[in-house]
Amino acid sequence: MKKITVGALLLSMMFAGVNAQSLKSPDGKFEMDFQLKQGVPYYNLKYNGKTVVEDSKLGLRLFKDTSVKFASEIAKPEDAKFDLNNGFTKVDEKRDSKNETWQPVLGEKKNYINQYNELAVTLNQASTDRSIVVKFRLFNDGLGFRYEFPQQKNLNYFVIREEDSEVDFPTDMKAWWMVADYDSQEYQYQETKVSEIPGRWAKAMDANTSQKLIKNAVQSPLMLKKEGKEPLYINVAEAAVLNYPVSHLEVDAQDFKFKTHLTADRQGAKGYIQTPSVTPWRTIIVSPKAEEVMASKMLFNLNEPTKYTDTSYIHPTKYMGVWWEMIIGKSQWAYSTEENVHIGKTDFSKLTPNGKHAANNTKVKEYIDFAAENGFQGLLIEGWNVGWEDWFGHSKEFVFDFITPYPDFDIKMLNEYAHSKGIKLIMHHETSGSATNYERWADQAFQLMKKYGYDAVKTGYVGDIIPRGEHHYSQWTINHYYRIAEKANEYKIMVNSHESVRPTGESRTYPNYISAEAARGTEYEAFGGNNADHQTILPFTRWMGGSMDYTPGIFQTKLDYYFPGDKRFVKTTLVKQLALYVTMYMPLQMAADLPENYKKHMDAFQFIKDVAADWDDTKILSAEPGDYVVTARKAKGTENWFVGGITDENKREYTVDFSFLDKGRKYEAVIYEDGKDADYINNPQSYNIYKKEINSKSKINFKMARSGGFAISIRPAK
């Protein structure tokens, strides 16, 4: 148990109520208290009168000036006088409230409700005559808070050494977490008690193409559960990470406390600030129901509305791709056998082809034909442009130009062919981490896209970031991602960003940033595998702040089909792959497998053809992190519903109650379920499909196989 000394308890009681301000949520279930204890700011949070977050410190540590020595300054006791975490008095407070309904350009519902009560406390540090504002917003699903820095005589420019916002829980809880890293979120989730995190931490990671680990720290969003007779689900995250580094959570396993740890640059600096400025919001979502946490839109509500004047070009897209065959090793991105190429100098037409280049005219046309025949809107093609021969692992800045195709890729002909069949090609811009190079070429790259009618780009950031010494989640690189989004908006282009940063609700502000990766997606099934519970955790973590391009739809799950003796396999049944299209929100929705594999199962492929990519309504019917998720969604602008259910490595039964359907109306349901002998290891392609007339009073029981699921397509009866 947490150790509390008598002295600490008396001190707490002594200062309780001194300079304290309280704030309640609109429904009155939450109460947040802010107070100063000997000049140090604290907050706490209660739900239904019971403490959820104990008194937790607030504040930031700063460098002594705006010039930071290489490899970080060594903190000295006298440097503490520059910090913004003590010596405060309250000089003002303001209160506000809001209750609005807004419409996302793309979203899980037609309308999002943004209702909160707000408290802004102005604090003055007398020793330096500096003031900051701590702003709290209390919603019906939890708390958000941030720091604001007004422009003032003694606070114009400063450099953050660390942000020390804390979340102090009263009890040990179950946690779903991954190791903290300045460069990657592509790790397996762990399930332990908070107290057990340090003991598991060293065994919780594997190698990555770019990696800077933070010992005994975890990434957010962090999902927690207080177990017992009155269970409580808690999600700790952040929102609106703009002009600021991504935060991680240092773990105090003994006191069940988490402290913010910001991503550093090579100098050890965490953020370069010019006032007026604000930090991202720290968020704590709380509910006795897992489904309500998963359904929360707090992170989006804490972002600003878009300033884009035209969003008409932004649309959901169902697409296929010349991609999976390279991921599994059947084909290659590179065109030639050469190992050392120079962009703008090497004559690729004179190089020896390797015979495995996937992005060639013949193959791309075959993909276009299949995508068009089956009602898709887009086709992603990776490896179309020169430079893939030595693109990775050399810290090479000028690695791609994003405009020059390989000799066997006729960009003009292929785009005309695609457009003639109603398909738009999706551009691929892998940067190899060289963000500086991409910014130099961005205008020319987007101009080429506009010339040939591309309206979406998949960007990639595999490897260490250039400028060298920056990280994928440091302040400079965060700004880079959104500079690219703004530049893309100038050309009316949508962005799907990979190996970048997990979204924290920014799609409200940058609606053309329609999807991202920033977690272990389907590709990892070929790289080492995803655990069977992986997809039941992601909706409670990675998905809290925005869509992920998970790239599901793999029907041929055993890779020994291509390479006899290969032990790799996708750890789901075929039907679970269908269900992922509903349990995971993906407005950019990929059918990732090879056409040849879909042709063998066109009856099951019908669900992928039918399922929508954007929604008017979403209902989380039942969910438990790490165990199962069942979701129902109503397709945008229609009366059609889709239901998906998935389970972990355990068999599971679930009865779908269709009471969410309109009363008095008949519907035709097409049911896709695991076969009686289905098993994700032994018989993943066993499935059963049947039709049934249903209404709002109907119930259907499903038996899900291990790592299996079910999917339902529902239309009003004719």
N, C-alpha and C positions, 0 to 999 in steps of 0.2 A: 504493500500500500504506500501511497504518497506520505512522506514524512513531513509533519508540520510541528515546528517547535512552539513551545508555550509563548516564548518571546515574540515570535513572528505573529502568532494569533492575537496577542494583546496589542501589538503595534498596528495590526490590521484593524482591530476594533477601534483603536484610538483615532485613526484617521478616516475611518468609514464615515461617510456623510460630509466630510470636509470638502468644500468646493465640488460637491457631487451634482451631476446633471443626469436626469433619467429621460429615456425615450421609449415609447411603446409602439409596437407595430399597429397598423390600421385595425386589425382584428383583435388586438389586445392580448394575443397569446405570447408574444415576445416582449421582453423588457431588457433594455441595455442601460447600464449605468457607467458614466464616465466620472473620474475623479482624479485629483492630484494628491499624491502622497509625498510630502516633503519636496514638492516641485517636480515630481516624476509623474507623467501621465499613465493612467491605467484605465482599462475598460473591463466589463464583464457582461455576460449574457445569460438570461433566464428564459426558459420555455415552460409555460403553464406553471409559473412560480418556482420551478426547480432549476438549479444552476446547471447550465450546459458548459459555459466557459467561465472559469474562475478569474479573479483579477489578473490581468495580463498586461505587461508593459508595452508601451508605445515609444517610438523615437528613432532617430537616425544618428549614426556616427559620421563625421566629416573629416576630410583631410584639412590640414591647417590653412591651405590656400589652394588656388586653382592650378598650381604646378605640381605634378606628381612625379616623384623619382621613379626611374625604371625599376621594374620588379617589385614595386610597392614600398611605401615607407614603413618603417618599423614604428608601431604605435608607442608613444611615450605617455606617461601619466599626465604630463602638462598639456598634451594634445586634447585632453578631454574637454578643455574649455571651449573648443570649437564645435563640440557636438550639440545636436538638437534633441536631447533626451532628458534634460534635467534643468533645474533652476527656473521653472516656469511659474507664472501666475496667470490666472484666467482674467482676461480683460474684456471679453465680449462673448455672447452666444446668440445665434440666430436659429430660428426654427422655420421649417417649411414642410409642405406635403404635396404630393402629386397623385393623381389617379387618372391615367390616360390609357387609351387603347391605340396601338400602332400596328401597322401592317409591314411585315418583312417582305422584301422583294422576293426572296425564296425562303421558305420556312416550313416548320412542322405543323403550324396552324396558320389559318388566315389572319387571325388577330392575336397579338400578344398584349397582355395586361401589365402595365407598369404602375404599381401602387405602392407608395412608401411614405413614411414620416421621416423627416430629416432634422439632424442637429449638427450645427457647425460651431465649434468652440475655438475661439481665437486665444492663443497663448503667447505671452511675451516673456522673453528671457532677459531679465534686467541687466545681467552682467555684460551682455553684448548688444542690448537694445535691438533684438531681432524678434520677429513675430512669425508664427506659423498658424495654420488653421487645420484642425483635425475634424474631418467631416464624416458623419455617420448617417447611413440610410438603413432604416429598419423596415423590411418587407414582411409580408405574411408567411414567407418561407425562409427568412433568415436575415443576416446582417452583412452589410458592406461598409467598409471605411477606407479612407485615404488621407494623405497629407497634401496640403496646399500651401504654396509658398508665394505670398504676394510680393510684388516688386517693392523694394524699400531701400533706404539709405545704406543699411549694413548687411543686406542680403540680395546681391545682384547675381553673382556667379559663385558656384561652389561645386565641390566634387564629393560624391558620396563614398565613404569607406565601407559602410554597411547599413542596411536597414534592419532594425531590431524589433520589428513587430512580432508579438508573441500570441500564441493561442494555447492557453493552459487548461487542460481538461482535468476534471476531478477524479476520474477513474480510468483504469486500464480498459482498452477497447480492442475489438477486432479491427484490423486494418488491411486494406488492399492497396499495395504500394509498389513502386519500382524505385531502383537506385537513382539518385540525383546525378546529373551529368550536364555540363555546360554545352554539350554538343549533340546529344541524342536522347530520344525517348523510345528507342526501339529495343526495349527490354521486356522480359517476361514479368508479369505481375506476381507478387508474393502475397500470401495470406497468412498473417501472424497477429499476435497481440502487439500493441505498441511497445510493450516492455521487451518483446522478443526481436525487435527490428535489428539492433546491433549484432545479435548473435547470428542472424540470417544474412546480414548485409553483404559480407565478403563473398558469399556463394550465390548472390542474386543477380550477377551480371555475366555477360559474355562479351567477346570482342566486338568492336564496331569500327567502321571506316574512319570515324572521327570521335574522339573520346576524351573527356576530362571529368573524372569522377569526383564527387564530393563525399568523403567518408562519413558514414552514419547519417547521411541526409537522404531525403526522399523527394520525389517530384510531386507537383500538384497537377491536376486535382487529386486530392487524397480522399479516399472513401473510408469511412469509419462506421462501426456499429457498436452501440452499447447493448449488450445482450441481457437477458433476464425477463422478468415478468412484464416490465414496461420498456420494450426495446425502443431504441432511438437511433436513427440513421443521420449521419453528419458528413457533409462534404466540405472540405477546405480547399479553396482555389483562389484565383485572382481574375480580375476583369480589366479590360481596356489597357493592355500592355502596349503603350505607345511612347516613343522617345524615352525608353526606360528598359533596363534589362529584365529578363525573365527571373522569377524568384523560385527558390527551392525551400525546403523545410528541414532545418536541422532538428534532430530528434534528441530530446531528453527523456530517455526510456524510464528513468526512475520516477520522475515527476509527471510523466505523460504530457510533456510540453513540447510544442513546436515553435521554432524561431525562424524568421525569414532569413534566407541566405541568397543574396543577389549574384547573378552571373558577372564575373569580372572580365576586364580586358587584360592585356599582357602587363600593364603597369599595376594591376591590382585594384584599379579604380572600378567602381560599380556604376556610376552615373555622373555625367557632366551636365549640370543644371544651370539654366539661365532663367531668372524670374521674369514675369510670373510663370509658374509651372505647377503641375500636379503629378502625383504618383499614380500608378494603377490602384485599383480597388482591391483590398483584401476581402475575401468573401467566406462566409460560413453559412451553409444551407443546412437546415435542420427539419426533420419530420419523423413521426413515429412510423411512417410508411415509406418503404424504399421506392415505391412507384412515384411518390410525390417529389422526392429528391431528384429522381431521374427526369421528371417532367419540368423541373424548375427552369425558368428563363431569366433568372436574376443576372447572369453574366451578360446577356444581351441587353437587358434593361439598363445596365450600368455603363453602356457605351453610348456615345452621342449619335443622334440621327445623321444620316448621310447628307453631305453637302453636294453630292452629284446632282446635276440638273436634269440628266437623262439616264434613266435606268432601263429603258425599253429594250436594249440589246441583251440584257441579262436574262437567261432562260435556263430551265432545267434541261439536261442533255443525257440521253441514254447512248452509250457508245461501246464500241469494241476496240481492240487494239492489236497491233503487231508488237507484242510485248511478252506474253507469258512464255512463248517458245524460246526467247532469249533468257528469261529468268531461270528456266529449268535446264538450259544448256543445249537445247536442240539447234539453236541458231545463234548468231552473233550480231552485236551492234556495229562492229568494225567491218570495213569493206575489204581491206587488203591484209597481206602477211607482213607488211612493214611494221617496225616497232618504234620508229622515230620519225615523226612528221612535223612539218612547219606550216602553220596556217598562212596562206597567201604566197607560199614559195613552193611547196611540194605539188607536183603535177600528179594528181591521184589517178588520172586516166592512164598513166604509164606504170602504175604499181600492179603487182600480181594479186588478183582477187583471191580471197581465202575460200570462196565457194560456199560460205555459210552466212553471207550477209542477208539479213531478213528483209530489210527495207528496199527491196528491189521491185521494179515495175510489175513483173508478173504476179508476184505474191500479193502485193498491195491491191492490185485489181481483183484478185480472188477474195480478199477480205472485204473490199468495197461491195462486191456482188452479194456476198452473204449478208452483210449488214443491211444493205438496201432491201433485199428480199424479205427480211424479217423485221422491218420497221424501225431500225435504229436511226439516230440522227447524226452520229459522229463516228469517226475512226481515228484513233491515236496511232501515230507511227513513230517509233523510236529508232534511232540510228540512221536517220535520213541524211544527216549533215556530216561534212568532213571533220576529222579530228579524233575519232574514237580509238584509233590505234594506240595512242599513248595518253589517253585522257585522264587516267587515275594514278594517284600515288607519287607524283613527281613535283608537287607544289608548282605546277606550271600555270603561269598567269594567263598567257594568250593561248588558251586551249581550244576555243571554238570561236567562229565568227557569226554563227546563227543564221547565215544567209546562203552558204554555198553547199549545194547538195552533192552527194556522191555520184559518180558517173552512171550508175544503174538506177538512179532515182530521178525521173523526169517530172519535176515539180509542176510545171505548167500542164502537161498532159494529164497527170494524175488528178490534179484539182478539177480540171474540166470534166474528166471521166466521173469523178465523185459527184460533182454538182449535177451532172446529167442524170444521176440516179437518186438525187435528193439527199446526198451525204455531204457533210462538211468535214474536211480533214482537221484534226486537232494537232496543233504544233507541239513539238517537244524541244525545250531549251534546257538541256543539262549544262550546268555551269562548272561542275567539278569543284564547287566551293569558291570559285573565283568571281566573287561578287563585283569587284572593281571592273573586271573585263565585261561582265554582263551589263553594267550600267553604261559603259562606253558604247556598246553595240545595241542597246535597247531600242533606240529610235529606228535604226536601220532594220532591226529584226521585226519590229512591229509594222513597219512600212511594207516589208515583204509579205507579212501575213495579210495585211489589208489588200495588197495587190492581188493575192490569190484567193481571197475570200475566207481565210481562217478567222474564226471569232473566239477561239479559246486556246490557251496555251498551258501545257504542263511544264512547270519549272522544276529543276532539281538542284540539290546542293550536297552531292555526295563528296565526302572528304573534308579536309581542314579548310577553314575559311581564309580567303585572301581579301582584304589586307591581313597579312600574317600576324598572328597574335590575337586576332579577334576570334570570337566563338559564335556558334550558330544562335546563341541566345543572349549575346551581349548587346549593349545599347546601339552601337553602330549598325550591327547586322539587322536588328529589329527595324531600325529606320529604313534600311535597304529594302526589306520585304515590302514595306508600304509605299516606298518611292516607286517600286516596280508596279504595284497595284495602281497607283495614281497615274503613272505613265501609260499603263495598259488602258486605263479608262479614257485617256485622251484619244486612243485609237479604237474605242468601243470593243475591248477585248476582255474576256473573262480569264481568271487566273486559278489554276489548280497547282498548289505549291507542295513539293515533296522535299523531305529532309530539311524542312524549314523550322517553323515554330508552331506549337499547338495553339489553335485559336482560343481567344478568351472573350468571345462575343463581338469581335471587330467587324463581322460581316454586316452589322447594322450600319456602321460608318463607311465601310468599304464593301458594298454589296457585290462588286465584281470579283472579289476574293472569295470565290464560291465554295472552295473546298481545299483541303490540305491533307497531308499524310500525318507526320509527327507522331507515329506510334508503329508498333509492329503490325503490318498489314499482311495480306495474303502472300506477298512475295516471300515472307519468312517461312512459309510452309516448305519452300524449296531450299532455304538457307540453314535450316536447323529445327524448324517446326515451331508452331504455336501450341500452347497447352489447350486441352479441350475446353477449359473454362474461360479462355481468353476473350471470346466474343460476348460472354455474359458479364464481364467486368468493364469493358470499354465504354458501354453506354453510361456508366456511373463515373467515369473518369475523363478520358480523352474527349468524349462527345459532349461534355457539359458546356463547352464554349464554342462549338461549331462543328460543321460537317467534316467527316474524314473520307478520303478516297481509299476505301478499304479494298477495292477491286475483288469482289467475290465472284461466284458463278463457276467454280471449277467442278466439272463433272467427272473428269478422269483424274481421280485423286491419288492413284498409285503411280509413281513415276517409273516403276519397273516396266510399265507399258511401253515407255520409250527406250529405256536403258535396262535390259534384263539384269536382274540382281541388285538394282538400285533400291536401297531401303527407305528412301524418302517417301513420305505421303502426306496428303492434306488431312488433318486430323478432324474431319467431319464426315457425316453422311452427305449424299447428294442433296437430300431434302433440306438439310440444315443450310446448305449453300443457298437454296431458294429463300428460306426464311430470313436470311441475313438482309435481303433487300427491303424487308419491312422493319426488322428490329434495329437496323442501322439507318440513320437518315443520310441519304446521299443524293443531293440534287444533280451531281455529276456522277452518273451511275454506270458502272462498267460491267459488261459481260466478258470476263477475263479469259475464258478458256479458248482453245483453238476451235475454229468452225467444224473441223472433222469430228470433234467430240460431241458437239451439239447435234450434229446430224444423226447421231446414233440414239439420241434421246429427245426427239422433237416434241414428244408429248410433255415431258418435264420442262423443256425449254420454253414452252408456251407461257409459263408463269413469268419468266423473265421478260418476255415480249409484252405481257399484259400489265405488269406492275408499274405503278406510277413512280415518278421521281420527285414530285413536289406535292404538298398536301394542304388541304383546308382544315383538317382536324387530325389530332393524334390522341389516342387513349392508351396509357400503359395499363394493361389489364392485370398483369401480375409480374412481379420481378423480385429477385433476391440476388445481390451481387455475388458472382462466383458460382451461382447455381443455375439460374434460368431467367429468361426474359420472354414475355408475351406481349405483343404490341398490335394494336389495330389502328389503321390510318385510312382517312377518307381522301381520295384523289382530288387534286385541285380542279375546281370547276365542274365536278361530276357528282353523281350519286353512288359511285363505285367505292367499295371498301376492300382493303387487303389486311389480312391478319398473318402474323408470323410468330412462331414460338420456337425457342432453342433451349437446349439443356447442355450441361457440362458432361463430364466423363461418366455420369450416372444415368441409367434409364430413369424415365420419369413419366408419370401420367398427369394430364391436365385436361380439364373440361372447359371449353370455351362457352361462355354465356354471351349470347348475341343481343342482349338487352340494349346495346348502344345503337342498334338499328332503329329506323323509324317504325313506330307502332302502326299496326294495321296494314303493313306493306309486305308483299312477298318478294323474296330475292332468290336468285339462282347462285349457288355456291359451287365452285370447283375446288375440291380438296386434294392436296398433295401431302401424303404422309409417308413416314418410314414404313418399309415392308415389315412383315412379322419377323423375318430373319435378318433384318438390317443391323449392321454394326459398323462403326466407323473404322475399325481395324479389319474385320473379317469379311464384311459384305456391304461396303458403303453405297453401292449403286442399286440396292434393293428399295423399291418404292411402289406405292399404290396411288392411283388417281381415280377419283369418282366424282359424280355430280349429285347435288342434293338441293331440294327446295327448302328454304329456311325462312324464319321471320324473327321478330324481336323476342319471342318466347322460346326459341330453339336453343338447344345445348348439344354440343358434340364432344365426346371424350376422345382424347388422343393418347397413344402410347408412343412416347419418343424413345428411340434407340439411344445407346451410349453416344454422346456428342451428336445427337440427332435433332430432329425438329419436325415442324409441320408448317404448311403455308396454305392460305385460303384466298381465293379470288372471288369477290362477291359483287354481283350486278343486280339491279332491280329486274324482277321477272317481267317478261314481255306480255 
